[in-house]
């Protein structure tokens, strides 16, 4: 039975973890370039040099002595996001929407005391949430004011868009929607919904929640199919430009949609997950093969790569 399943997965072009690691990540992502995407401050600085917008950086907590001076450094700001510079999977991220006598008001309305907040910052610095468990930095950046286009299919939190980009070609897209189970975070392993996006049209298709195919959001009851992603052409073009920006040939590019500033690059991932295939009802390997077979003359610039992708996917 297991061999039949593996044979079927191969026939439909599903990319497995071993092949992803050996044939794409190890082959097209030189290890020396990983710090570009693994450290969020590096990513922001590089994106700025390439004209790709990101959420505004307010402050970086680098040393334990900086923790007690945190409020002085951010001044009177009421809204901000705290992230581990080397974190992954949404761990350690805290969204703050206000401050009061009790401490900091999180996006879900809970209040985290100043003492607990400082403890959280210290945990980030110690490497509690970092990729390799090494000492880290805490990134303080602007809170995104989400475009309401996805409000009917989001439970709190911030939805985001992921694109898999291969050799500079956007090959597959995913809208990640927070749920009650995911505690408002847009990470699939936490229980968020993944909804496939047509590369050609920027329109959502069916979704997946855990391993179940769905058409409506489990908390709002609203359909997830048929939504248009604002600024899709711009998102595709900037995602294609990350190839020249990073030198990495196989990456996940994550975007958030701010109502005032439009698409903002959230982060880059040199080891993007594979659940995107379930939401798109399509195997990644087939699409990667198509890119490999494309004439080089068709893929010489970000613009030509986007044009080719929209014609083929």
Steps between C-alpha positions, in 0.01 A plus 500: 500500500778744593686429175180564301457832682858604428457400135185713473670798663783470250259485207329825597834670556488549876835620634612312811729624774802289402490608137436861602805498725738316267397623155391856572607643836850351506549557128367853460537654847870541588543470875709818512191698389267370772570794738331725245165333568549344844557835673211745463709816546728389214193433284355845570825677420549306177139555394535875557803509268294325232195723538276230649285635787485333842327597827687795653776407743474688831768351720720192546559366852849349478622471859343408833584848630272645230193317634433729795534806273254363244217745568738795488619392157154456345372824651123547491428239233182310579518241224788275401605141439774311683680224309808283549747601228578133433164351590286271286147365488352800679660411834575790733302758302283737706265759347435805719206733436523728803646575842332562835585504869502121507749462216470426129170414330531214254298476180262248659427741787712324763739716702859395552663665802818700459692243702373214282572702187861556608524130580380423146763732350767328708376164376540617141856620568589165658408322175183338631331545159800512264560246226807341658437600861778758482489846656269730309366854466147634549367694203243772573312603188179671390169322545336436166150641451357218297309557178138405586461294184559184707319611817207263442732199491741592780473439873701783657869508403656590167448292185794475263589381153778253426658449160742223410759655269727274293782653297317829533169361372193509731374143459235458772304727734327459835278723713540417871204589718507506883241300693389468859705180528813676372447780756490758225832397345530418131715188539355181356661273760322702770161446339471787251328443164694478175314613187647447155544802273495495121831648381341625180204679659587559865168342600453256789394141447411225747666484839650248737475489881739250650447221244134575422393674181261789573302770320402716801688641797425283808455802731327757278308264274589713197622354168875509440471442127482777238675783689730729303839582654557879481818611324562154355710621206720699737535206739608268217751748362662576836512129581677435171752772586601318820701263279745775406472642851602181685670274248285213631331281241226336708327708766170583665411870486239623750294817462253692712247743356485837675191709423707816455840374382396203289706179483790485747767230508463318829785250478688257279539128563779286354320181609132561412250231599315272261137526620447765232451210257190377686333840483571529128401141416821495299849359532795737520739267319301526177522879507870501584561272203313742275727783611806284428372435147424867425734676254753721681396791279153488657633540854765771469331763719251517787240639260545219247495236774169632634353512151609140439366383837157656446477333159590156636358481856 
